């Protein structure tokens, strides 16, 4: 059932930052200069019943053929958008400039085959004021009926209103759901090799029925081998068999707990029929290689199984303002999105994310980082064929050599041709690699420091109950005046990622001010350098000031192998209000240096 509800609002006072002036410059369209379109002119019904996707397609085509700035304006009605095969996204604004799409409170009902909006090579585009829902829902939710400890399975009853799992035959043919965004698009003859070791069902989550929090003292995901109906195809009761090594945990399941799986959204034929495919595992809002993009006041009560916002490889400012990801009001859903909220990678200017609300997500709310790349081939001491492109002349490069326990930033690109890059000076002792998780851990890693989200701003947001972390940052920026309450991981994690996957660079130049943190499942704040045993501190130059943290289980802040970190004027408490001293609240290890605890006036 689709409900007509108003977009969620986050009420709070804002702060003004001079840095925002640059981000907002050039993003306003003047009414006297703009040609305005409305979807009803192209046959849209806006009744929530008829498919308005063709009308939207024709409206977007008319906008592309117009000279000068254009605006597409909806009404506060419900527009149903069925499957379409031209683009992965319903609103494909790629290559367009000086565009505004204003929903004015409209509700969009999407089939989860398609994403919401795409901005590839776009300039000065605003997308705002929509409520997003899906029919069918992009996830399955049900109740644990009973657990079979012997064979590592449990009975799962799908709740009314949620789609049923596909058949095993469908999954065998079409269930290659996850595609690594760093990989090239699969060809049809490569389809059968796309599965990872977890199998096509991927993983689900066990949630407490009343609290919407993760089941305590239990894995935060279960990889699934099979989902089979118990009493024929019309049954709503299924036997879920989990993969090793998760079977041992089935003995701890209790009847009445909720279990959620993503619902796969498109067949192989649908994927390869798309004129502009994207990845199977694509984001809901995709922003790439663009500048001056704003997404404002968009509320997601459901999101297809991928990042809600994917912000990658952009050359100019991107703003996400006043957006919400949350459960449908009045429902008993325990999920809003199976993946991240805002995933930001390899941007030349860090995004501005403000006045947003994130809850009901099954991965990090905000991830700010850069992809590592490795050398596939050494051509000369200062020239390499890398595992991916994206380096341009003049870009600053950091080189992490795990085998040497070293991180060097004195490199720059003097020449590039796709994935072949020449640096200004030699790199000694390169170990080639292919970015293989847990296998290429000693391989040399290269980071484009000119495309690492530096200058990002995350402020005045609310982070509620979700599976993992609120903000994971591996770069330079500002995190201020956020409320983080109830996340089932950490509030803030500042480190590189090394081994299971490769992500960085190393966080330096962070300012973390005026945040309020409570009810986290793990230590609220972690600051660390990840690398081989014996590596010295790299993460550092961090100011942590005027924050308030409530936490009962151990030290609220863990600092490992980091340097030049200042804690000033922070307030730490147990959840009963008992104050905790700074020396007790901030735990450091022997590899740290220059960690300072100062009073507010220090």
N, C-alpha and C positions, 0 to 999 in steps of 0.2 A: 504494500500500500504506500502511496505517495501522499505525504502531508503537506499542506500549504502553510508554511510558517514564515515568520519574519526572520531576517538575518540576525545572527547573534551579534551582540555589541559588547565591547570591553570598555567599561567606564573607568576613567582614571585621569589624573593630571599628567600633562606632558612636559617635557623640557625642550629647550631650543638649543641646537648645536650649530655653530657657525659652519661646520663641515657640510651640513645638509644643503647649503646654498648651491654648492657645485652640483650636487646630485639632482636638484630640482630644476636647474637652469635648462631652458629650451624645451620644457615638456608641456607647455600650455598652448592650447589652440584658442584663438580669438573667434567668438561666434560670428562676427561679420565676415570672416574669411572662409568659413567652413560650409561645405555642402552636406546636408543632413539627409540620411536615409532612415526609413523605418521598415521592419520586416513585413508588416502587413501590406505594404505596397507590392510585395513580391508573392503574396498569397499565404502568409503565415496566419494561422487561426488563433494561436495563443490560448487554446482551451485545455491544454494538458492531455488531449486525446489524439488529435490528428498529428501526423508527422510533419514537423515544420523544417526538416533538414534541407529539403530542396529549396524552400524559400530563402533560408539562410545562405545556401550556396549561391543563389542568384544575386542576393544582396551583396555578398562579398565580391562577386565578379564585377558588379556595377561599380563598387567602390574602387576596385583596381583600375578600371577604365576611366576614372575621373581624374582630372588634373587638379592639383591643389589639395589642401587638407580636407578630410572627410570625417563624418561622424555617423555611427550607426546607433540609433536610439530605440530601446525596447520600452514596453509598458510593464506595469506591475501585474503581470499575468503569468501563466504557466505555459512554457513552450516545450513540447516534446521533440527531441532530436534523435531520430533512429540511426541505424547504421549507415555510414556512407564510406565509399571506397576511393575517394580522391585523395584524402589525406588522413593521417593518423588522428588529427585534431578537428573538432567541429569548426572552430574559429582559427583557420590557418591564415595568419597575418604576416607570413614570411615575405621578406623583400619589400614590405610596405613602409611608408614614412608618413608622419603627420596624420595619425589616425587615432580616433577615440571611439571606443565601444562602451556604451553606457546602458547597463541593464535596468537602472531605475527601480531596483527591487524585484526584477523578474526572477522566477524560478525556472531553471533548466533541468529537464528530466532527460538524462543521457543513457544510451546503451553503453555499457562499459567497454565495448569494442573500441570506441573512440575516446580520445582525451578531450579536454576542454579547449585549450588554446595553445597555439604554437607561434613563437616569434623567432625565426631564423633570419639573420641578416636584416633585421628591422631597425628603424630609427624613429624615435619620438612617437611611441605608441602607448596609449592608456587603455586598460581593460578594467572595468569597475562595476560594482553594485549588482552582483548576481548571487543567487542561492543555487547551489549545485546538489542535485540528487540523482539517483540511478534506478533504472528499472530494466532488467533485473538487478538486484543488488550485487556488487562485486565481491561479496564474501558470504560464507555460510556460517551460521551460528546455531549451536544446539546445546543440549544438556547431556552430561555423562550419566548413563543409566546404570551401568555396572562395569567392573574391571575384571579381566581375566589375567591374573598374575602369572599363570603358567606360560602362556604364549605371548605375553606382551601386547595385548590388545584390549580394547574397551568398546562397549556399545554406546553409540552416540545417536540421540534423537534430535533431528533437525527441527527447529521451531517453525511454526507457521509464519509465513511472510518472508522466509528466506529460501533461496534457491536450493535445489537438491544437488548433490555431487554428480558430476558426469560419470558415465559408465567407464569401466576399466578399459574397454575397447577404444572409447573416445580418447581416453588419456594416453593410451599407447600410441595412437596416431597423432594426436594434437597437443599432448601435454608438455611439450618442451617449452616450459613457461619462462624460465629465467635465461636471459641473455646478458652476458657481461657488457656493460656500456662501453668498456674500453675496446671491445672486439669489433670487427667489421660485421656488417649485416650478414646473416646466414643465407647462403644460396639454397635452392630447393634440394639439391643433391647432398647438402651437408646437414639437412634437418635432423637426421637420425643420430647425429653425434653431438647434439646441443645439450643433452642432459648432463647435469653435474652428478656427483656421487650420491646426492640426497634423493635422486629420482624425481619424476615429474610432479609429484604431489607437493613437493617442497615441505614447508613446516607450518605447524599450527601452534596455538597458545592456549594454555589452561588459565581461566580467569575465575576469581571468586564471584559468585552470582550477585551478591549484594553490593560489594565495595567497588567492583569494576577494576580491582587491582590484581596483579599477578598472584597466583597461588604461592604463599610463602614457602621457603625451603624446598623449592621444586624448580626444575629447569625452566628458563624463560622461553623455551621453544622445544617442540618435539618434531623431529623429521618423521615423515609418514611414508610407509611402504605401499599401503593399499587402503581403499575405502570401498566396502562392499555392502550392498543392501542385504538385510537379514531375511526379509520375507518377500522377495521379488522386487521388480522395478518400481512398484507403487509405494513401497515402504518408506517411512520417514525415519526408520531406525537402521543404522549402519554400523558395521564392525570396522573399527579403525585399528590397523596394525602399524605399530611404530617401528622405526629402524633401530638397529644397534648404533650406539650404545645406550639408547634411551629406554629400552624395554624394562630395565631393572626398576625404573621409576613408576611403572604402572601400578605397582602395589600400593603406592601412596595416593592414588586417585580416589575421590569420594563421589558418590552419586549426588547429583544436583549441581556440581560444578559445571561451568560453561567451557566449551571448546570451540575455537574459531579457526577456519581455514579460508584462504583466498579462493575465489571462484574464477576459474580460467575463462578467458573472455573471447578468444577468437580461434577459428580453425586454421589449419595450415593453408587451405585454399583462400580464406579471407585475408590472411597475412600477405600471401604472395600476389593477391589481386590488387593490393593497395598501390596506387600510382606513386605515392610518396610514403614509404613504409614506416620509417621510424623503427624502433626496436619493439619486440614483443613486450618488453619489460619497461615501457616508456612512461614518462611522467604525465601527470594530469595537465600541468601548465609547463611548457617547455620554452626556455629562453636561452638562445645560443647565438654567439657571434653578433650580438646586437648592442644598441646603446640607447639610453634615455627611454627605458621601458618602465612603466608603472602598472602594478596590479593592486587595486584598492577595493576594500570592502567586498571581497568575495568570500562567501561562507560555504564550506564543504560539510554536508552532513553524511557524505560518503565519498570515497575516492577509489578509482580503479587501482588494482594492485601494482603500484609503482610509487615513486616519489610524488608528493602533491605538487611541489614546485621544484623543477630541475633548472638550475641557473649555472650554465657552463660556458666557458670560453668566450665570455662577453668582453667587448672592447671599451664599453662605457658604462655609465651609471644604470643600475637596476634597483627599483624600489618595490618592496612588498609592504603595504601599509593597511592596517585595519582589517586584515583577513583572519578568518576563523576556520579551524578544523575541529569539529566536536561531534558528539553523538546527537542524533535527531531528538529534539526536545519532546518529552512525553513518551519516548520509546524505552525499551529495556535493552537496546543494543549495547554491547560492550566494546565495539570497535567503530572507528570512523575511517581509519586508513591502515592498511597492512604494512606500510613502509614509512619512510621519512616524511617530515613536514617540508622543510626547505633544504635542499641539497645543493651546495654551492661549490663548484670546482673550477679551478684554472681561470679565474676572472682577473682581468687587468685592473679593475677597480672593484673593491669589495662592495657588496650590496648593502643597502639600508633596509633593515627589517624592523618595523616599529608598530606599536599599538595592535599587535596580533594576539590571537588566542590559539593555543595548541593543546589538545587533549584527545584521548582515544586513539593515539597512534601506536603502531607496533615497532617503531624504530626511532632513531634520534629525531627530535623536533627540528634542530638546526645543525647542519654539518658544514663547516667552513674549512676547506683544505685544497691541496693541489695533488694531482696524481704524480707518483713516482714514474720514471721511465728508466729502462736499462739499455745497455749497449748490446745489440744483437751481434754486432761485428765491429772490430777495431780496424779502421782504414789507415790511420796514422796516429801518432801519440796525441794529437789534438783534434782528430776527426773520427766520427763514429756513425754507424747506422743504428738509430735508436728504435725502441719498440713501438713508438708512436711519434707523430709529428706535433707541431705547435710551437716550435722555437723559431724566433725571428732575429735577424741581425740587431744587435744592441741589447737583447734580453740578458738580464743577469742570471747566472746559473749557480746553484749550490750542488755540491757533490758529496754524497755520503758513502764512505767506504767502510762497511761494517768489519771487513777483515783487518783494517788498520785502525779501527776505533776513531775515525776522523770525519769531521764535517768542515768543508772548505767553501767559502763564498766568493772567492776572488776570480771567478770565471765569467766570461761574457761571450755571446755568440757573435762571430764575425762573418759567418756565411752559413746559409741553410738552403736545402733543397729537399722539401718533404721531410722524411725522417733522417736524412743525412745532414749532420751538423758539424761545423768547424768552430772550435773555441779559440780564444785569444792566446791560450798557453796549454802546454801538455797536461794530461792527467795521468799520473803514474799509477801503475799496478792495477789497471782496470780488470775486473772480473766480469765477463759477459753473463747475460741472463735473459730470461723470457718472461719475467713477472709471475712465475709459478708460485702459488701460495705454499709456504713451508719448505720449498725446494731451492729457491734462489735467494736464501737469506744472507749469503755472503756476497752476492753480486753487487756491483757498484750501482748506486741509485743517483739519478740526475733529477733536479727540480728546477723548473722555470720560476725563479723568484720574482719575475716581472708579471707573472700570472698566478698569484697566490692569494687573491682576495684581500690584499693589504688595504687598510682603510675602511674595513667593514664597520657597520654600526648595528648593534642589536639592542634596542631600548624600548622600555615601556610595554613589554609583552607579558602575557600570562601563560605559564606552562603548568598544566594540571596532570592528572593521572595518565600515564603512558608507559609503554614497556621499557624504554631505555632512557637515554640521557636527554636533558633539555638542550644544552648547547655543547657541542664538541668543536673546539677551535684549534687550528694548527698554524695560525698566521697572526698578523698584526692588526689590531683593531680595538674597538670600544664596546663594552658590555655594561649597560647602566640601567638602573631603575626598573629592573624586571622583577616579577613575582614568580617564584618557582615553588610549587606546593603539590607534593604527592607523586612525583615521578618515581618509577620503579627501578631506576638506575641512579645516575649521578645528576646533580644540578649542572655542574660545569666540569668538563674534562679537557685539559690542555696538555697534549702530548702528540708525538708522531705515532705512526703505526708501523710495526716492523715484524714481519714473519708470516702471520696468518693472511695478511694482505699488506700492501705497501702504499702508504699515504703520508703526506706531510705538508710542508717541511717541518721544521721545529718551531713551536710557538715562541715568538719573541716580540716585545713591544706591545703587550696587551695591557689595557686599562680596564679594571673591573670595579665598578663603583655603584653604591646605592642600591644593591639588589637585596631582596628578602627571600630566604631559602628555608623551607621546612618540609618535614615528612618525606624525605628521600629514603629509598630502600638501602642504598649503598652510601659510602662516605660522600658527602655532598660535593666536595671539591677535590680534584686530583690534579697535580702539576708534576710532570715527570719527563725525563728523556728516556726513550726506549732504544735499546741497542744491545750489542754483545756485552757480556760481563766484563767489567773493567773500563768501559767507556766513560769518559768524563761528562760533566754537565754541558748541555747545549741549550735546552729550553731555559728561558730566563727573561730578564728585563721586564718584569711584570709588576704593576702596581695594583694591589688589592685593598681598596679603601672604602670605609663607611658602609660595609655590608653587614647584614644581620642574618645569623644562621642558627637554626634550632636542630639539634641532633642528639640522640641518646647513646648510640652504640659506638664508642670509641672517639677518636679525634675527628672533628668535622672537616679538617683540611689535611691532606696528605701530600707532602712535597718530597720527591725523590729525584736525585741526580739533576738538580736544577741550580741556577745561579742568579744572583741579583734580583731577588724577589722581596718586595717591601709590603708588609701588612701594616696598615695605618688606620686607626680609629674604627676597627671592626668590633662587632658585638656578637658574642657566642653564648648560647644558652642550651640547657637540656630542655626537653619539651614541657617539663613542669615549671619552667621559668627560672630554674637555678642558673646563675651566671657561671661561665667557664672562662678561666683565664686564657690569655693568648698563648702562653707557653704550653698549656695543656691542650688547647684547641688545634694548634699547628704542629703536626708531627713531621719531622725531617729525618733523613737518613745520612749516613756518613759521607755520601758522595756529593752532598749539597755544599754550596759555599755562598757567602754573602746573603744570608736570609735574615731580614730585619723585622722586628716587631716593634711598632711605634704607637704611642697614643695619638689621639686625634690632633693634638696641637704639637706633635713631635716633629 
